[in-house]
């Protein structure tokens, strides 16, 4: 008999670029930034991977106009 196993980690992407990953931590998900642009979210806990994605998108949209995502590692 096979059992469904829920994923414990998800990649969060903004405009096809990795913002970070979220890892299941107890009842929620903890964010780990992939680039310097998202270090403000580093270590924050979210109820769901979707909530973490929304936070990353809000952060990205708040960046200075004309600034693009960095490709470097956090």
Beta strands, then each sheet from edge to edge (+ up, - down):
strand 1: 9-14
strand 2: 17-25
strand 3: 28-33
strand 4: 45-46
sheet 1: 1+ 2- 3+ 4-
end
